[in-house]
Amino acid sequence: MDLYERIRDIAETKGISVNKIEKDLGFARSYLSKLRKSRPSGEVLKKIATYLDVSVELLLKDDADNKEEKKTFELDYESMLKIYTRGRNNLSSEEKIRLAQIILSDRNN
């Protein structure tokens, strides 16, 4: 299941259309469907997760048996970790908790 499908499925359970998410969050029409082939920034993921009242981890959950998809997720995780910590000597308490959640989530998979 790719990111778009996960967002669509979560939205469906909440009675929200993908078009409504795009409109409410100020995204271009069909923006979310483009997530099938690309990864959004952490900021965009957070916006979507907050809107759907779920964690970013749930949106990124790697439940596919497809090794290629899993490899892509691992690369994205590594990149995300580097970006998240780049140029930051002192993370806030909230950022430290968030980073710990991401790491623990990855260890549990």
All heavy atoms as an XYZ file, in Angstrom:
890
protein
N       0.853     -1.178      0.000
C       0.000      0.000      0.000
C       0.896      1.237      0.000
O       1.772      1.364      0.831
C      -0.889     -0.022      1.244
C      -1.796      1.167      1.367
S      -2.865      1.180      2.831
C      -3.811     -0.288      2.601
N       0.682      2.116     -0.962
C       1.498      3.327     -1.011
C       0.878      4.432     -0.139
O      -0.207      4.268      0.420
C       1.705      3.789     -2.457
C       0.428      4.200     -3.177
O      -0.511      4.700     -2.529
O       0.367      4.034     -4.407
N       1.605      5.531     -0.032
C       1.184      6.630      0.835
C      -0.190      7.168      0.429
O      -1.058      7.391      1.284
C       2.230      7.745      0.809
C       1.932      8.991      1.625
C       1.749      8.656      3.105
C       3.057     10.004      1.446
N      -0.402      7.346     -0.868
C      -1.696      7.851     -1.331
C      -2.828      6.917     -0.906
O      -3.859      7.369     -0.399
C      -1.709      8.026     -2.854
C      -3.099      8.315     -3.371
C      -3.648      9.581     -3.243
C      -3.877      7.313     -3.943
C      -4.940      9.845     -3.680
C      -5.164      7.568     -4.387
C      -5.682      8.838     -4.254
O      -6.962      9.100     -4.675
N      -2.640      5.622     -1.116
C      -3.687      4.662     -0.753
C      -3.963      4.685      0.741
O      -5.108      4.577      1.166
C      -3.283      3.254     -1.190
C      -3.277      3.073     -2.687
C      -2.624      1.775     -3.123
O      -1.799      1.229     -2.358
O      -2.933      1.317     -4.234
N      -2.903      4.821      1.527
C      -3.082      4.864      2.978
C      -3.889      6.112      3.374
O      -4.815      6.047      4.178
C      -1.719      4.844      3.668
C      -1.824      4.592      5.142
C      -0.498      4.219      5.786
N      -0.088      2.873      5.379
C       0.935      2.608      4.561
N       1.668      3.575      4.083
N       1.240      1.375      4.241
N      -3.538      7.267      2.795
C      -4.262      8.505      3.086
C      -5.721      8.363      2.659
O      -6.634      8.702      3.408
C      -3.601      9.717      2.376
C      -2.236     10.018      3.012
C      -4.507     10.953      2.440
C      -1.386     10.992      2.222
N      -5.933      7.848      1.455
C      -7.290      7.661      0.933
C      -8.119      6.753      1.837
O      -9.266      7.052      2.165
C      -7.223      7.085     -0.480
C      -8.584      6.928     -1.137
C      -8.544      5.986     -2.300
N      -8.143      4.667     -1.811
C      -7.475      3.774     -2.538
N      -7.135      4.043     -3.775
N      -7.145      2.602     -2.036
N      -7.519      5.641      2.270
C      -8.234      4.689      3.119
C      -8.577      5.287      4.486
O      -9.680      5.097      4.995
C      -7.422      3.403      3.295
C      -7.356      2.575      2.017
O      -8.049      2.922      1.036
O      -6.594      1.595      2.005
N      -7.630      6.004      5.073
C      -7.884      6.639      6.373
C      -8.988      7.677      6.221
O      -9.910      7.742      7.035
C      -6.598      7.276      6.935
C      -5.572      6.201      7.297
C      -6.918      8.145      8.155
C      -4.176      6.730      7.589
N      -8.883      8.485      5.165
C      -9.897      9.518      4.925
C     -11.272      8.891      4.733
O     -12.270      9.394      5.267
C      -9.512     10.350      3.701
N     -11.323      7.796      4.002
C     -12.585      7.112      3.745
C     -13.247      6.650      5.043
O     -14.461      6.771      5.201
C     -12.337      5.917      2.826
C     -13.591      5.252      2.326
C     -13.261      4.158      1.336
O     -12.923      4.490      0.194
O     -13.343      2.976      1.731
N     -12.447      6.142      5.975
C     -13.013      5.687      7.250
C     -13.566      6.847      8.063
O     -14.420      6.658      8.923
C     -11.973      4.934      8.115
O     -10.933      5.826      8.501
C     -11.416      3.737      7.390
N     -13.099      8.057      7.758
C     -13.563      9.247      8.473
C     -14.620     10.017      7.682
O     -15.041     11.093      8.081
C     -12.374     10.150      8.806
C     -11.386      9.489      9.759
C     -10.175     10.378      9.995
C      -9.206      9.707     10.940
N      -9.565      9.842     12.334
N     -15.002      9.457      6.531
C     -16.028     10.100      5.714
C     -15.548     11.355      5.017
O     -16.325     12.270      4.752
N     -14.267     11.413      4.694
C     -13.673     12.594      4.057
C     -13.153     12.175      2.685
O     -12.504     11.143      2.546
C     -12.495     13.136      4.893
C     -12.936     13.467      6.312
C     -11.879     14.366      4.234
C     -11.786     13.740      7.262
N     -13.408     12.994      1.679
C     -12.892     12.694      0.345
C     -11.473     13.244      0.199
O     -11.081     14.193      0.889
C     -13.786     13.296     -0.742
O     -13.649     14.710     -0.754
N     -10.730     12.668     -0.714
C      -9.380     13.149     -1.000
C      -9.451     14.581     -1.507
O      -8.620     15.421     -1.141
C      -8.678     12.213     -2.014
C      -7.367     12.803     -2.495
C      -8.448     10.839     -1.401
N     -10.444     14.873     -2.325
C     -10.601     16.244     -2.840
C     -10.816     17.246     -1.711
O     -10.301     18.361     -1.755
C     -11.766     16.329     -3.830
C     -11.467     15.626     -5.132
O     -10.318     15.420     -5.495
N     -12.511     15.239     -5.840
N     -11.576     16.856     -0.693
C     -11.815     17.754      0.446
C     -10.518     18.012      1.211
O     -10.252     19.146      1.620
C     -12.877     17.177      1.375
C     -13.158     18.069      2.590
C     -14.441     17.701      3.272
C     -14.708     18.474      4.545
N     -14.432     19.890      4.525
N      -9.715     16.982      1.384
C      -8.424     17.167      2.066
C      -7.583     18.178      1.294
O      -7.028     19.115      1.870
C      -7.665     15.827      2.180
C      -8.422     14.852      3.066
C      -6.255     16.057      2.740
C      -7.855     13.439      3.045
N      -7.477     17.969     -0.014
C      -6.678     18.869     -0.847
C      -7.188     20.301     -0.743
O      -6.397     21.233     -0.566
C      -6.700     18.399     -2.302
C      -5.951     17.108     -2.513
C      -6.193     16.463     -3.860
O      -7.237     16.751     -4.503
O      -5.348     15.648     -4.254
N      -8.490     20.470     -0.821
C      -9.076     21.809     -0.760
C      -8.848     22.440      0.613
O      -8.401     23.589      0.715
C     -10.572     21.737     -1.058
C     -11.246     23.085     -1.095
C     -12.714     22.957     -1.442
C     -13.365     24.329     -1.452
N     -14.796     24.254     -1.725
N      -9.133     21.696      1.680
C      -9.010     22.237      3.039
C      -7.570     22.578      3.405
O      -7.321     23.509      4.171
C      -9.590     21.264      4.068
C     -11.107     21.163      3.993
O     -11.737     21.970      3.266
O     -11.663     20.261      4.654
N      -6.626     21.818      2.875
C      -5.218     22.053      3.209
C      -4.526     22.978      2.210
O      -3.349     23.298      2.363
C      -4.466     20.727      3.311
C      -4.905     19.817      4.457
C      -4.078     18.526      4.462
C      -4.771     20.523      5.806
N      -5.262     23.412      1.191
C      -4.697     24.351      0.223
C      -3.763     23.705     -0.794
O      -2.925     24.381     -1.377
N      -3.914     22.409     -1.004
C      -3.102     21.709     -1.998
C      -3.764     21.837     -3.358
O      -4.981     21.991     -3.466
C      -2.982     20.215     -1.670
C      -2.299     19.909     -0.364
C      -2.634     18.770      0.344
C      -1.324     20.738      0.166
C      -2.013     18.450      1.540
C      -0.691     20.434      1.368
C      -1.036     19.289      2.054
N      -2.962     21.700     -4.393
C      -3.496     21.685     -5.756
C      -4.341     20.426     -5.941
O      -4.124     19.415     -5.279
C      -2.355     21.694     -6.764
N      -5.294     20.530     -6.838
C      -6.127     19.365     -7.141
C      -5.241     18.232     -7.666
O      -4.323     18.469     -8.445
C      -7.181     19.746     -8.173
C      -8.202     18.683     -8.377
C      -9.315     19.189     -9.295
N     -10.201     18.083     -9.562
C     -11.418     17.968     -9.049
N     -11.873     18.906     -8.267
N     -12.164     16.940     -9.329
N      -5.478     17.032     -7.216
C      -4.717     15.832     -7.574
C      -3.321     15.786     -6.951
O      -2.524     14.928     -7.302
C      -4.594     15.670     -9.088
O      -5.874     15.542     -9.652
N      -3.022     16.713     -6.039
C      -1.718     16.696     -5.368
C      -1.486     15.371     -4.641
O      -0.418     14.781     -4.751
C      -1.609     17.858     -4.368
C      -0.372     17.777     -3.513
C       0.860     18.187     -4.015
C      -0.414     17.277     -2.215
C       2.008     18.104     -3.248
C       0.727     17.184     -1.445
C       1.933     17.605     -1.962
O       3.069     17.510     -1.197
N      -2.492     14.914     -3.919
C      -2.309     13.697     -3.131
C      -2.077     12.477     -4.007
O      -1.302     11.589     -3.636
C      -3.488     13.480     -2.182
C      -3.621     14.522     -1.061
C      -4.874     14.264     -0.220
C      -2.386     14.528     -0.181
N      -2.697     12.424     -5.162
C      -2.475     11.263     -6.034
C      -1.035     11.216     -6.541
O      -0.515     10.144     -6.851
C      -3.453     11.255     -7.205
O      -3.196     12.330     -8.077
N      -0.368     12.350     -6.585
C       1.034     12.391     -7.009
C       1.957     11.774     -5.969
O       3.112     11.479     -6.263
C       1.446     13.819     -7.321
C       0.739     14.381     -8.543
C       1.067     15.820     -8.787
C       0.241     16.324     -9.956
N       0.325     17.758    -10.123
N       1.431     11.552     -4.764
C       2.241     10.941     -3.714
C       2.486      9.463     -3.969
O       3.218      8.816     -3.233
C       1.582     11.141     -2.344
C       1.404     12.586     -1.912
C       0.795     12.653     -0.525
C       2.726     13.334     -1.949
N       1.894      8.935     -5.020
C       2.161      7.540     -5.409
C       3.591      7.384     -5.902
O       4.177      6.319     -5.798
C       1.204      7.089     -6.492
C      -0.193      6.934     -5.998
C      -1.125      6.497     -7.062
N      -2.405      6.190     -6.422
C      -3.455      5.790     -7.052
N      -3.428      5.614     -8.345
N      -4.565      5.544     -6.401
N       4.134      8.468     -6.443
C       5.472      8.386     -7.034
C       6.494      9.274     -6.339
O       7.669      9.251     -6.696
C       5.404      8.761     -8.511
C       4.600      7.783     -9.324
C       4.629      8.124    -10.780
C       3.809      7.102    -11.554
N       3.857      7.329    -12.988
N       6.074     10.072     -5.393
C       7.011     10.964     -4.713
C       6.687     11.031     -3.225
O       5.594     10.639     -2.809
C       6.958     12.358     -5.330
O       5.691     12.952     -5.090
N       7.632     11.513     -2.463
C       7.440     11.678     -1.016
C       7.341     13.162     -0.695
O       8.167     13.949     -1.147
C       8.624     11.096     -0.242
C       8.709      9.605     -0.274
C       7.765      9.014      0.708
N       7.917      7.556      0.721
C       7.132      6.774      1.381
N       6.144      7.249      2.067
N       7.316      5.484      1.353
N       6.355     13.536      0.090
C       6.221     14.953      0.466
C       7.211     15.297      1.571
O       7.817     14.420      2.183
C       4.784     15.028      0.981
C       4.541     13.669      1.549
C       5.289     12.725      0.637
N       7.325     16.568      1.840
C       8.185     17.010      2.940
C       7.564     16.588      4.269
O       6.375     16.262      4.346
C       8.330     18.532      2.908
O       7.088     19.147      3.243
N       8.367     16.618      5.303
C       7.875     16.297      6.637
C       6.762     17.242      7.061
O       5.814     16.840      7.736
N       6.872     18.494      6.645
C       5.862     19.495      6.983
C       4.506     19.141      6.373
O       3.465     19.245      7.024
C       6.329     20.870      6.492
C       5.507     22.023      7.023
C       6.126     23.353      6.637
O       7.355     23.512      6.753
O       5.355     24.237      6.221
N       4.519     18.697      5.123
C       3.283     18.303      4.442
C       2.706     17.055      5.106
O       1.497     16.969      5.349
C       3.527     18.083      2.932
C       2.336     17.409      2.274
C       3.833     19.409      2.252
N       3.563     16.088      5.424
C       3.095     14.882      6.109
C       2.432     15.236      7.432
O       1.391     14.688      7.786
C       4.256     13.920      6.361
C       4.696     13.078      5.195
C       5.973     12.320      5.543
C       3.609     12.111      4.775
N       3.047     16.163      8.152
C       2.492     16.568      9.444
C       1.125     17.238      9.260
O       0.203     16.985     10.031
C       3.460     17.513     10.157
C       3.047     17.839     11.560
C       4.091     18.670     12.273
C       3.616     18.999     13.672
N       4.572     19.815     14.397
N       0.989     18.073      8.225
C      -0.295     18.724      7.939
C      -1.386     17.693      7.672
O      -2.492     17.778      8.194
C      -0.177     19.630      6.700
C       0.095     21.070      6.960
C       0.242     21.819      5.643
C      -0.942     22.699      5.400
N      -0.716     23.638      4.270
N      -1.045     16.707      6.851
C      -2.015     15.667      6.501
C      -2.371     14.837      7.725
O      -3.543     14.565      7.983
C      -1.471     14.774      5.363
C      -1.291     15.588      4.083
C      -2.402     13.585      5.121
C      -0.483     14.887      3.003
N      -1.353     14.451      8.488
C      -1.584     13.639      9.691
C      -2.451     14.391     10.696
O      -3.387     13.815     11.268
C      -0.251     13.246     10.326
N      -2.167     15.659     10.900
C      -2.952     16.467     11.834
C      -4.398     16.569     11.352
O      -5.335     16.416     12.135
C      -2.329     17.873     11.986
O      -1.002     17.729     12.491
C      -3.153     18.745     12.920
N      -4.580     16.812     10.071
C      -5.915     16.924      9.491
C      -6.713     15.640      9.693
O      -7.893     15.671     10.036
C      -5.808     17.257      8.007
C      -7.139     17.453      7.323
C      -7.749     18.702      7.306
C      -7.785     16.401      6.700
C      -8.981     18.895      6.682
C      -9.011     16.581      6.069
C      -9.603     17.829      6.061
O     -10.820     18.011      5.456
N      -6.043     14.503      9.493
C      -6.724     13.207      9.622
C      -6.729     12.687     11.060
O      -7.297     11.634     11.327
C      -6.064     12.172      8.701
C      -6.218     12.427      7.206
C      -5.368     11.449      6.410
C      -7.682     12.343      6.791
N      -6.068     13.416     11.945
C      -5.983     13.037     13.358
C      -5.330     11.658     13.531
O      -5.847     10.786     14.225
C      -7.358     13.080     14.031
C      -7.262     13.044     15.553
O      -6.243     13.504     16.098
O      -8.198     12.545     16.191
N      -4.204     11.484     12.837
C      -3.403     10.265     12.953
C      -1.940     10.679     13.082
O      -1.586     11.838     12.876
C      -3.574      9.330     11.729
C      -5.012      8.843     11.606
C      -3.120      9.995     10.439
N      -1.079      9.735     13.394
C       0.345     10.030     13.488
C       0.996      9.967     12.105
O       0.502      9.288     11.201
C       1.036      9.037     14.421
O       1.037      7.746     13.840
N       2.091     10.684     11.968
C       2.871     10.607     10.738
C       3.359      9.170     10.548
O       3.401      8.666      9.428
C       4.058     11.599     10.776
C       4.979     11.396      9.590
C       3.563     13.033     10.815
N       3.691      8.518     11.655
C       4.149      7.130     11.580
C       3.109      6.229     10.923
O       3.446      5.339     10.157
C       4.495      6.592     12.975
C       5.745      7.195     13.571
C       5.513      8.551     14.228
O       4.341      8.955     14.435
O       6.506      9.224     14.521
N       1.849      6.467     11.229
C       0.794      5.665     10.613
C       0.766      5.887      9.103
O       0.593      4.947      8.333
C      -0.570      5.985     11.220
C      -1.748      5.202     10.641
C      -1.610      3.718     10.960
C      -3.060      5.717     11.188
N       0.952      7.123      8.680
C       0.966      7.406      7.249
C       2.147      6.722      6.562
O       2.038      6.284      5.421
C       1.048      8.915      6.987
C      -0.145      9.758      7.420
C       0.109     11.220      7.100
C      -1.433      9.272      6.790
N       3.265      6.625      7.265
C       4.470      6.049      6.681
C       4.641      4.569      6.974
O       5.613      3.961      6.553
C       5.706      6.803      7.193
C       5.809      8.258      6.771
C       7.015      8.908      7.430
C       5.889      8.383      5.262
N       3.708      3.995      7.686
C       3.815      2.592      8.100
C       4.120      1.701      6.899
O       3.435      1.749      5.886
C       2.516      2.142      8.754
C       2.561      0.725      9.276
C       1.266      0.357      9.939
C       1.329     -1.095     10.376
N       0.035     -1.575     10.774
N       5.135      0.890      7.065
C       5.566      0.011      5.985
C       5.024     -1.382      6.241
O       5.639     -2.194      6.903
C       7.088     -0.009      5.914
C       7.602     -0.848      4.773
O       6.856     -1.025      3.790
O       8.737     -1.331      4.856
N       3.847     -1.661      5.715
C       3.246     -2.970      5.925
C       3.265     -3.816      4.654
O       2.608     -4.844      4.569
C       1.829     -2.843      6.471
C       0.915     -2.081      5.523
O       1.362     -1.615      4.481
O      -0.268     -1.956      5.849
N       4.018     -3.372      3.683
C       4.063     -4.103      2.416
C       5.124     -5.192      2.476
O       6.152     -5.041      3.121
C       4.380     -3.134      1.275
N       4.868     -6.281      1.803
C       5.843     -7.351      1.698
C       6.826     -7.069      0.570
O       7.856     -7.728      0.457
C       5.150     -8.691      1.442
C       4.356     -9.152      2.641
O       4.756     -8.842      3.774
O       3.335     -9.830      2.437
N       6.500     -6.097     -0.230
C       7.340     -5.745     -1.366
C       8.672     -5.184     -0.879
O       8.724     -4.128     -0.273
C       6.598     -4.720     -2.235
C       7.347     -4.374     -3.488
O       8.562     -4.308     -3.518
N       6.584     -4.138     -4.530
N       9.767     -5.896     -1.165
C      11.083     -5.484     -0.678
C      11.502     -4.133     -1.243
O      12.149     -3.354     -0.567
C      12.130     -6.541     -1.019
C      11.988     -7.801     -0.230
C      13.069     -8.781     -0.578
C      12.891    -10.057      0.225
N      13.927    -11.039     -0.090
N      11.140     -3.850     -2.483
C      11.526     -2.577     -3.083
C      10.867     -1.417     -2.347
O      11.492     -0.404     -2.085
C      11.146     -2.548     -4.569
C      11.763     -1.403     -5.333
C      13.284     -1.408     -5.314
O      13.897     -2.486     -5.362
O      13.864     -0.310     -5.251
N       9.583     -1.572     -2.004
C       8.886     -0.528     -1.262
C       9.528     -0.349      0.106
O       9.698      0.759      0.580
C       7.402     -0.863     -1.110
C       6.612      0.261     -0.488
C       5.122     -0.024     -0.449
O       4.635     -0.751     -1.318
O       4.472      0.494      0.457
N       9.905     -1.449      0.746
C      10.538     -1.375      2.056
C      11.883     -0.674      1.950
O      12.230      0.161      2.788
C      10.715     -2.770      2.650
C      11.176     -2.749      4.067
C      11.086     -4.107      4.705
C      11.416     -3.982      6.177
N      11.194     -5.215      6.885
N      12.649     -0.974      0.913
C      13.941     -0.328      0.705
C      13.757      1.178      0.541
O      14.497      1.975      1.115
C      14.613     -0.914     -0.534
C      15.975     -0.335     -0.814
C      16.578     -0.995     -2.037
C      17.898     -0.353     -2.388
N      18.457     -0.886     -3.621
N      12.751      1.591     -0.227
C      12.470      3.005     -0.415
C      12.142      3.663      0.909
O      12.624      4.761      1.208
C      11.290      3.194     -1.399
O      11.644      2.593     -2.630
C      10.970      4.649     -1.616
N      11.345      3.001      1.738
C      11.000      3.556      3.041
C      12.245      3.730      3.892
O      12.431      4.755      4.528
C       9.999      2.657      3.773
C       9.725      3.129      5.177
C       8.895      4.198      5.397
C      10.341      2.528      6.259
C       8.658      4.656      6.682
C      10.112      2.973      7.537
C       9.269      4.041      7.749
N      13.144      2.734      3.893
C      14.353      2.815      4.703
C      15.228      3.976      4.248
O      15.784      4.694      5.066
C      15.119      1.494      4.637
C      14.418      0.386      5.371
C      15.005     -0.981      5.108
O      15.965     -1.103      4.336
O      14.464     -1.936      5.691
N      15.327      4.182      2.944
C      16.101      5.306      2.448
C      15.457      6.620      2.875
O      16.137      7.550      3.285
C      16.233      5.242      0.929
C      17.073      4.101      0.377
C      16.964      4.063     -1.141
C      18.523      4.243      0.797
N      14.157      6.691      2.773
C      13.464      7.897      3.193
C      13.659      8.145      4.689
O      13.816      9.270      5.120
C      11.974      7.814      2.877
C      11.706      7.941      1.386
O      12.587      8.359      0.651
O      10.588      7.606      0.997
N      13.649      7.084      5.489
C      13.854      7.211      6.927
C      15.237      7.772      7.207
O      15.397      8.694      7.992
C      13.668      5.856      7.611
C      14.065      5.868      9.064
C      13.203      6.394     10.012
C      15.300      5.392      9.471
C      13.562      6.433     11.346
C      15.663      5.429     10.794
C      14.801      5.944     11.732
O      15.155      5.994     13.036
N      16.250      7.231      6.534
C      17.621      7.717      6.729
C      17.718      9.189      6.336
O      18.301      9.987      7.055
C      18.591      6.886      5.888
C      18.686      5.459      6.329
C      19.997      5.166      7.011
O      20.934      5.945      6.857
O      20.045      4.146      7.708
N      17.139      9.526      5.201
C      17.177     10.919      4.747
C      16.442     11.820      5.720
O      16.903     12.920      6.031
C      16.533     11.040      3.366
O      17.242     10.291      2.432
N      15.295     11.342      6.186
C      14.510     12.133      7.124
C      15.299     12.388      8.410
O      15.309     13.497      8.934
C      13.202     11.399      7.445
C      12.242     12.194      8.285
S      10.623     11.416      8.434
C      11.026      9.882      9.235
N      15.988     11.378      8.897
C      16.771     11.518     10.117
C      17.881     12.543      9.920
O      18.096     13.408     10.777
C      17.347     10.161     10.524
C      18.131     10.108     11.821
C      17.244     10.510     12.999
C      18.682      8.709     12.036
N      18.562     12.476      8.789
C      19.633     13.433      8.502
C      19.093     14.853      8.412
O      19.667     15.789      8.962
C      20.352     13.060      7.211
C      21.249     11.858      7.345
C      21.878     11.507      6.016
C      22.674     10.226      6.121
N      23.213      9.807      4.832
N      17.997     15.008      7.696
C      17.394     16.334      7.548
C      16.930     16.869      8.893
O      17.119     18.028      9.226
C      16.220     16.289      6.540
C      16.765     16.051      5.141
C      15.386     17.560      6.594
C      15.711     15.688      4.115
N      16.326     15.998      9.671
C      15.757     16.403     10.954
C      16.824     16.905     11.909
O      16.599     17.821     12.676
C      14.998     15.220     11.566
C      14.069     15.613     12.689
C      12.836     16.173     12.405
C      14.425     15.427     14.008
C      11.973     16.536     13.415
C      13.568     15.798     15.027
C      12.348     16.340     14.727
O      11.500     16.700     15.733
N      17.999     16.280     11.878
C      19.044     16.643     12.836
C      20.092     17.592     12.269
O      20.906     18.121     13.007
C      19.750     15.381     13.377
O      20.307     14.656     12.287
C      18.781     14.508     14.150
N      20.086     17.826     10.963
C      21.084     18.676     10.324
C      21.055     20.094     10.899
O      20.011     20.729     10.976
C      20.852     18.742      8.821
C      21.937     19.530      8.091
C      21.691     19.621      6.610
N      21.657     18.286      6.032
C      20.788     17.914      5.118
N      19.883     18.746      4.685
N      20.806     16.697      4.635
N      22.223     20.551     11.309
C      22.363     21.923     11.784
C      21.680     22.205     13.098
O      21.465     23.345     13.470
N      21.328     21.181     13.831
C      20.652     21.383     15.108
C      21.505     20.826     16.229
O      21.644     19.624     16.370
C      19.303     20.669     15.122
C      18.335     21.220     14.114
C      17.032     20.494     14.228
N      16.137     20.986     13.209
C      14.841     21.000     13.341
N      14.269     20.555     14.415
N      14.081     21.458     12.378
N      22.055     21.709     17.003
C      22.838     21.275     18.149
C      21.944     20.967     19.333
O      22.229     20.089     20.124
C      23.862     22.338     18.536
C      24.904     22.528     17.448
O      25.217     21.592     16.732
N      25.419     23.731     17.312
N      20.867     21.709     19.442
C      19.962     21.541     20.573
C      18.537     21.340     20.084
O      17.885     22.275     19.662
C      20.006     22.781     21.488
C      21.378     23.005     22.071
O      22.007     22.066     22.542
N      21.846     24.240     22.030
N      18.074     20.113     20.148
C      16.690     19.832     19.789
C      15.795     20.185     20.968
O      16.172     19.988     22.119
C      16.513     18.351     19.442
C      17.268     17.830     18.220
C      17.075     16.321     18.110
C      16.802     18.501     16.963
N      14.617     20.680     20.688
C      13.652     20.959     21.748
C      13.161     19.637     22.326
O      13.339     18.571     21.718
C      12.462     21.747     21.201
O      11.677     20.924     20.357
N      12.512     19.687     23.472
C      11.975     18.477     24.091
C      10.994     17.788     23.154
O      11.004     16.563     23.021
C      11.270     18.809     25.410
O      12.202     19.296     26.332
N      10.151     18.572     22.500
C       9.169     18.012     21.563
C       9.865     17.315     20.399
O       9.476     16.221     19.985
C       8.249     19.113     21.039
C       7.160     18.615     20.118
C       6.257     19.740     19.646
O       5.503     20.290     20.471
O       6.316     20.046     18.445
N      10.927     17.928     19.871
C      11.664     17.335     18.764
C      12.369     16.048     19.196
O      12.415     15.075     18.435
C      12.687     18.326     18.211
C      12.042     19.498     17.487
C      13.024     20.600     17.158
O      13.931     20.881     17.974
O      12.887     21.183     16.074
N      12.905     16.027     20.406
C      13.564     14.819     20.917
C      12.565     13.674     21.053
O      12.851     12.526     20.693
C      14.224     15.094     22.267
C      15.455     15.957     22.165
C      16.011     16.251     23.542
C      17.167     17.221     23.461
N      17.668     17.594     24.790
N      11.384     13.980     21.575
C      10.340     12.957     21.719
C       9.934     12.433     20.350
O       9.815     11.233     20.134
C       9.121     13.519     22.486
C       9.507     13.768     23.946
C       7.919     12.590     22.373
C       8.478     14.557     24.730
N       9.740     13.343     19.408
C       9.334     12.968     18.053
C      10.379     12.060     17.401
O      10.057     11.045     16.804
C       9.145     14.243     17.228
C       8.667     14.004     15.859
C       7.165     14.225     15.821
N       6.761     14.100     14.459
C       6.266     12.978     13.961
N       6.062     11.948     14.710
N       5.946     12.909     12.699
N      11.637     12.445     17.539
C      12.716     11.657     16.969
C      12.773     10.277     17.622
O      12.935      9.269     16.936
C      14.045     12.393     17.136
C      15.273     11.782     16.491
C      15.057     11.572     14.999
C      16.479     12.672     16.725
N      12.598     10.225     18.934
C      12.593      8.940     19.643
C      11.445      8.058     19.159
O      11.615      6.852     18.976
C      12.485      9.171     21.145
N      10.271      8.654     18.924
C       9.125      7.890     18.434
C       9.414      7.295     17.063
O       9.068      6.140     16.791
C       7.878      8.778     18.360
C       7.314      9.149     19.699
C       6.208     10.188     19.590
O       6.150     10.951     18.638
N       5.345     10.219     20.586
N      10.055      8.058     16.217
C      10.383      7.579     14.875
C      11.363      6.415     14.963
O      11.179      5.383     14.324
C      10.973      8.720     14.013
C       9.897      9.776     13.718
C      11.568      8.181     12.712
C      10.432     11.064     13.132
N      12.378      6.573     15.788
C      13.385      5.518     15.924
C      12.774      4.261     16.522
O      12.989      3.150     16.047
C      14.582      6.019     16.765
C      15.332      7.103     15.971
C      15.506      4.866     17.148
C      16.341      7.866     16.782
N      11.977      4.419     17.571
C      11.345      3.262     18.206
C      10.378      2.573     17.260
O      10.296      1.342     17.229
C      10.637      3.664     19.495
C      11.560      4.061     20.640
C      10.747      4.610     21.800
C      12.390      2.870     21.099
N       9.652      3.351     16.480
C       8.723      2.793     15.507
C       9.486      1.937     14.499
O       9.052      0.834     14.142
C       7.958      3.906     14.803
O       7.187      3.388     13.758
N      10.624      2.421     14.062
C      11.427      1.683     13.096
C      11.977      0.391     13.718
O      12.006     -0.633     13.074
C      12.575      2.546     12.601
C      13.356      1.863     11.492
O      12.738      1.503     10.472
O      14.575      1.683     11.651
N      12.377      0.438     14.953
C      12.913     -0.754     15.633
C      11.846     -1.818     15.818
O      12.141     -3.001     15.812
C      13.469     -0.383     17.010
C      14.788      0.303     16.946
C      15.328      0.502     18.329
N      16.548      1.257     18.285
C      17.120      1.768     19.334
N      16.589      1.618     20.529
N      18.234      2.445     19.227
N      10.598     -1.400     15.994
C       9.518     -2.342     16.228
C       9.045     -3.027     14.956
O       8.279     -3.985     15.018
C       8.333     -1.650     16.926
C       8.668     -1.246     18.333
O       9.512     -1.867     18.981
N       8.050     -0.192     18.804
N       9.467     -2.539     13.818
C       9.028     -3.136     12.532
C       9.911     -4.249     12.126
O      10.899     -4.556     12.157
C       8.962     -2.078     11.431
C       7.782     -1.154     11.662
O       6.803     -1.553     12.245
N       7.893      0.072     11.200
